[in-house]
Amino acid sequence: MPRAGLAPILVRVWTWSFSTSAWPVSGGIFDIPGKEARLKELEKRLEDPTLWQNQEEARRVSQEAARLRRTVETFRSLEGDLEGLMELWEELPAEEREALKPELLEAAKKLEALYHETLLNFPHAEKNAILTIQPGAGGTEACDWAEMLLRMYTRFAERQGFEVEVVDLRPGAEAGVDYAQILVKGENAYGLLSAEAGVHRLVRPSPFDASGRRHTSFAGVEVMPEVDDTVEVVIRPEDLRIDVFRSQGHGGQGVNTTDSAVRIVHLPTGITVTCQTTRSQIKNKELALKVLRSRLFELEWKKKQEELQKLRGEVRPVEWGSQIRSYVLDKQYVKDHRTGLMRFDPQNVLDGDLMDFIWAGLEWKAGRRQAAEEVEAE
């Protein structure tokens, strides 16, 4: 089928999803038959009056059903339109195809949105995200880089219409932050930000070096879902040590002068969570317990993943220094080392314009994008 001039997403998704081997049986990467079957199961559950005795479970089932219904209906409406447009495109002479481009581009936008939904088809993708940033070795330079990343992800969240709540923020000794943890609230916040977990590398002439020498800094980003009551995490009160203390900060009129900061230590695992961002001790305790639940859930999940990896016979630990992305400011580029995607507008990237990196990273995680070969001269 001639495809010259078609939007790239149409060519790519047509190849994957409308081929004779993938489309009729499985629905290709969209798996529409599977989604339709799951939707029928959920609709039966929603008809059961006993479901509504548990409001939280009813809400979860309703949201999943709504997402599936939206995907199935949109895809089915596009299916006939696209097949007709593609057949017409093939039959028309080249000089008459231009008239079809507006319709094809509009269909491509809808199809791309559906394709992106398939990249978020993994456990807890729809949940809020808890994002933690910690500077690597490098003192003030690394702390400043951690603060730049904090601003980048805050701006990204704002662009998506997400809400950001600071859980813990510890200033660096001279500049930047020594530790930052935020809760990002919004649909698919964890799914999107999960692609950002890893080591981020900054290369620039240091503003903290009087001679302006080039410095390399690292910071680690950790992303985990905020688990709610639908995920069973047992926390026994006797396993907790809860301390309260006075919030720390740079000083000034806004400094907290009450013992409202909360530190919770989970004694069996040694996991420690601190929250000191609000003036309410109760609110800080609630936030700290949320993070602790997610940390304990992540711990159990990692144990299961390690067991599965051992059964597969391959364990590849992620080591410090194995950066996923480099931000080279003096040469004006940002490169993702997993996908090979490069941008030449680092200031826009640092201002939260991350969606192309995120979708590429999710494609890489889903095995739909090959790992990039490292060819980099700095």
MOFEN-V21437 format. One record per residue. N is the residue number from 1. RES is the residue in one small letter. D_FIRST is the distance of its C-alpha to the first C-alpha in whole Angstrom. Layout:
BEGIN
N_RES_D_FIRST + N_RES_D_FIRST
END
This chain:
BEGIN
1_m_0 + 2_p_4 + 3_r_6 + 4_a_9 + 5_g_12 + 6_l_11 + 7_a_14 + 8_p_14 + 9_i_16 + 10_l_12 + 11_v_10 + 12_r_13 + 13_v_14 + 14_w_11 + 15_t_10 + 16_w_14 + 17_s_15 + 18_f_12 + 19_s_11 + 20_t_13 + 21_s_16 + 22_a_17 + 23_w_16 + 24_p_18 + 25_v_22 + 26_s_22 + 27_g_20 + 28_g_19 + 29_i_20 + 30_f_22 + 31_d_23 + 32_i_24 + 33_p_26 + 34_g_28 + 35_k_29 + 36_e_29 + 37_a_32 + 38_r_34 + 39_l_34 + 40_k_36 + 41_e_38 + 42_l_39 + 43_e_39 + 44_k_42 + 45_r_44 + 46_l_44 + 47_e_46 + 48_d_48 + 49_p_51 + 50_t_52 + 51_l_49 + 52_w_51 + 53_q_54 + 54_n_52 + 55_q_51 + 56_e_49 + 57_e_47 + 58_a_46 + 59_r_45 + 60_r_43 + 61_v_41 + 62_s_41 + 63_q_39 + 64_e_37 + 65_a_36 + 66_a_35 + 67_r_33 + 68_l_31 + 69_r_31 + 70_r_30 + 71_t_27 + 72_v_26 + 73_e_27 + 74_t_25 + 75_f_22 + 76_r_22 + 77_s_22 + 78_l_19 + 79_e_17 + 80_g_17 + 81_d_17 + 82_l_14 + 83_e_12 + 84_g_13 + 85_l_12 + 86_m_9 + 87_e_9 + 88_l_11 + 89_w_9 + 90_e_7 + 91_e_10 + 92_l_12 + 93_p_13 + 94_a_13 + 95_e_17 + 96_e_17 + 97_r_14 + 98_e_17 + 99_a_19 + 100_l_16 + 101_k_17 + 102_p_20 + 103_e_18 + 104_l_16 + 105_l_18 + 106_e_21 + 107_a_18 + 108_a_17 + 109_k_21 + 110_k_22 + 111_l_19 + 112_e_20 + 113_a_24 + 114_l_23 + 115_y_22 + 116_h_25 + 117_e_27 + 118_t_25 + 119_l_27 + 120_l_30 + 121_n_30 + 122_f_33 + 123_p_37 + 124_h_39 + 125_a_36 + 126_e_37 + 127_k_41 + 128_n_43 + 129_a_43 + 130_i_46 + 131_l_45 + 132_t_48 + 133_i_48 + 134_q_51 + 135_p_51 + 136_g_52 + 137_a_55 + 138_g_55 + 139_g_58 + 140_t_58 + 141_e_54 + 142_a_53 + 143_c_54 + 144_d_53 + 145_w_49 + 146_a_49 + 147_e_50 + 148_m_48 + 149_l_45 + 150_l_47 + 151_r_47 + 152_m_43 + 153_y_42 + 154_t_45 + 155_r_43 + 156_f_39 + 157_a_41 + 158_e_42 + 159_r_39 + 160_q_37 + 161_g_40 + 162_f_42 + 163_e_46 + 164_v_47 + 165_e_50 + 166_v_52 + 167_v_54 + 168_d_55 + 169_l_56 + 170_r_58 + 171_p_59 + 172_g_59 + 173_a_62 + 174_e_62 + 175_a_59 + 176_g_55 + 177_v_55 + 178_d_56 + 179_y_54 + 180_a_52 + 181_q_51 + 182_i_49 + 183_l_48 + 184_v_44 + 185_k_44 + 186_g_41 + 187_e_38 + 188_n_36 + 189_a_38 + 190_y_39 + 191_g_35 + 192_l_34 + 193_l_37 + 194_s_37 + 195_a_34 + 196_e_37 + 197_a_40 + 198_g_41 + 199_v_43 + 200_h_42 + 201_r_44 + 202_l_45 + 203_v_46 + 204_r_48 + 205_p_51 + 206_s_54 + 207_p_55 + 208_f_58 + 209_d_59 + 210_a_61 + 211_s_60 + 212_g_56 + 213_r_55 + 214_r_52 + 215_h_52 + 216_t_49 + 217_s_49 + 218_f_48 + 219_a_47 + 220_g_46 + 221_v_44 + 222_e_44 + 223_v_43 + 224_m_44 + 225_p_43 + 226_e_46 + 227_v_47 + 228_d_48 + 229_d_51 + 230_t_48 + 231_v_48 + 232_e_51 + 233_v_53 + 234_v_57 + 235_i_59 + 236_r_62 + 237_p_65 + 238_e_67 + 239_d_64 + 240_l_64 + 241_r_66 + 242_i_66 + 243_d_68 + 244_v_68 + 245_f_69 + 246_r_69 + 247_s_65 + 248_q_65 + 249_g_64 + 250_h_65 + 251_g_67 + 252_g_68 + 253_q_69 + 254_g_66 + 255_v_67 + 256_n_67 + 257_t_71 + 258_t_71 + 259_d_70 + 260_s_67 + 261_a_64 + 262_v_64 + 263_r_63 + 264_i_62 + 265_v_62 + 266_h_61 + 267_l_64 + 268_p_62 + 269_t_59 + 270_g_60 + 271_i_58 + 272_t_59 + 273_v_58 + 274_t_59 + 275_c_59 + 276_q_61 + 277_t_59 + 278_t_60 + 279_r_64 + 280_s_64 + 281_q_65 + 282_i_64 + 283_k_60 + 284_n_60 + 285_k_61 + 286_e_58 + 287_l_56 + 288_a_57 + 289_l_57 + 290_k_53 + 291_v_52 + 292_l_54 + 293_r_53 + 294_s_49 + 295_r_51 + 296_l_52 + 297_f_49 + 298_e_47 + 299_l_50 + 300_e_49 + 301_w_45 + 302_k_46 + 303_k_48 + 304_k_46 + 305_q_43 + 306_e_45 + 307_e_46 + 308_l_43 + 309_q_42 + 310_k_45 + 311_l_44 + 312_r_41 + 313_g_43 + 314_e_42 + 315_v_43 + 316_r_42 + 317_p_44 + 318_v_43 + 319_e_46 + 320_w_47 + 321_g_46 + 322_s_42 + 323_q_41 + 324_i_37 + 325_r_38 + 326_s_40 + 327_y_41 + 328_v_42 + 329_l_44 + 330_d_45 + 331_k_42 + 332_q_40 + 333_y_37 + 334_v_36 + 335_k_34 + 336_d_33 + 337_h_34 + 338_r_32 + 339_t_29 + 340_g_29 + 341_l_29 + 342_m_31 + 343_r_32 + 344_f_35 + 345_d_37 + 346_p_39 + 347_q_41 + 348_n_38 + 349_v_38 + 350_l_41 + 351_d_41 + 352_g_39 + 353_d_36 + 354_l_34 + 355_m_31 + 356_d_28 + 357_f_31 + 358_i_31 + 359_w_28 + 360_a_27 + 361_g_30 + 362_l_29 + 363_e_26 + 364_w_28 + 365_k_30 + 366_a_27 + 367_g_26 + 368_r_23 + 369_r_24 + 370_q_25 + 371_a_29 + 372_a_29 + 373_e_31 + 374_e_35 + 375_v_35 + 376_e_37 + 377_a_40 + 378_e_43
END
